[in-house]
Amino acid sequence: MIIKNASVLNQEGVLERKHIVLQNGVISAILDGAEAAGEAADTIEAEGKLLIPGLIDMHVHLREPGFEHKETIETGSRSAAKGGFTTIACMPNTRPVTDSPEIVQFVKDKAREAGLVKVLPYAAITKNELGRELTDFDALKEAGAIGFTDDGVGVQSAQMMKDAMKLAAKLDMPVIAHCEDNSLVEGGCVAEGRFAEKHGLIGIPNESEAIHVGRDILLAEATGVHYHVCHVSTEQSVRLIRQAKQIGIKVTAEVCPHHLLLAEEDIPGLDANWKMNPPLRSRRDVEACIEGLLDGTLDMIVTDHAPHSEEEKAKGMQLAPFGIVGFETAFPLLYTAFVATGKWDLSLLVQRMTADPARVFRLNTGTLAVGAPADLTLIDLEQEKEVDPGAFATKGRNTPFTGWKLKGWPVMTWVDGQTVWNENN
């Protein structure tokens, strides 16, 4: 296959016109736009659209097994491909929990059957994510788990987390932490602040997240593990992670588009499509997360794609489950808000969604270079359309971004040189 006349970012972040040749699942040649592209059985005319390495999302919920009414590995993978993602890492808070080699294998088999994007399974830190007994890390690594996390709940026992970090460090595996002190969040559904006060809701304070971040940084220092912080949302967490990195502790972190774009003051009412965990925080926290992403304190952008049924979300702010979908809007949201407005360089956004997650988790993708896997995304930076949940490929419709006019929509996605999404087909 040849992708002709693509707009490609060079090492200096400047766009250049290139022809990309794909063969046997890898990029076999990158030709200057002035060169003859040659002939191939399949030729794609990119017409100057942006071609980047396939997006990587290291924090997603595919819901299967157990919650197939919300999402399946196939529907989630299709949604990811539509959003330009070629590699995704799925969380273990399924039913049964992904805490055994058999469930890890089940996820891998389902992803292979779907034949869409690359799905990397995390395994639970504790059995059933109950925080009482560690899982068999050796067996889970052998089965293909890429890291250990109890995402969805925080590990409440410091001793349990330290023991997990020691085991993971011996296996050269990362521990990925959902940071939340349960004693500070019980009954909470939004951030502690004006919105909670106005509507008589129990608020979730910033320190509920930051206390675990600080605790775990000290444990990571003691054990030498690679410690990765999930969905950072507070100024305090950003500050702690920055300080830890400055003194050489092996800590990395991620942030979601909604925590870069929305604050609690933006919530229009008691619509549970605005309910997520961590909750939307103050404008000060949003600015701290943006600054952290820009200076590298926060290494990558993830979606925390968390589909729920419309019936569940209709239960209202207090009773509805936490979470919003994210695959299909992530790149257009951030491109429109930050790149199209001149606040960020395009190369920074692409790096935080491709090369940086690949670097942190030691993946062999995330780059557009000869010999690299042909995991690619073609994006029309000029195409503008409204966010329409009815057109989503995911089963979930739970988004706060309905009706937003965005630019920068993915139009084609390839995994190992095979087309897995084409907006025209």
ABEGO torsion letter per residue (X at the ends): XBBBGBBBBBAAGBBBBBBBBBBGGBBABBBBAABBAEBBABBBBAGGBBBBBBBBBABBBAGOBGAAAABBAAAAAAAAAAAGBABBBBBABBOBBBABAAAAAAAAAAAAAAGBBBBBBBBBABBGGAGABBBBAAAAAAAGBAEBBABGBBBABAAAAAAAAAAAAAAGBBBBBBBBBAAAABGBABBBEAAAAAAGBBBBBAAAAAAAAAAAAAAAAAAGBBBBBBGBABAAAAAAAAAAAAAGBBBBBBBBAAAAABBAAABAEABAAABBOBBBBBAAAAAAAAAAAAAGABABBBAGBBBBBAAAAAAEAAABBBEBBAAAAAAAAAAAAAAAAGABBAAAAAAAABAAAAAAAGBABGBBBBGBBBBBBBBBAABBBBBBAAABABABABBAABGBBBBGBBABBBBGGBBABBAAX
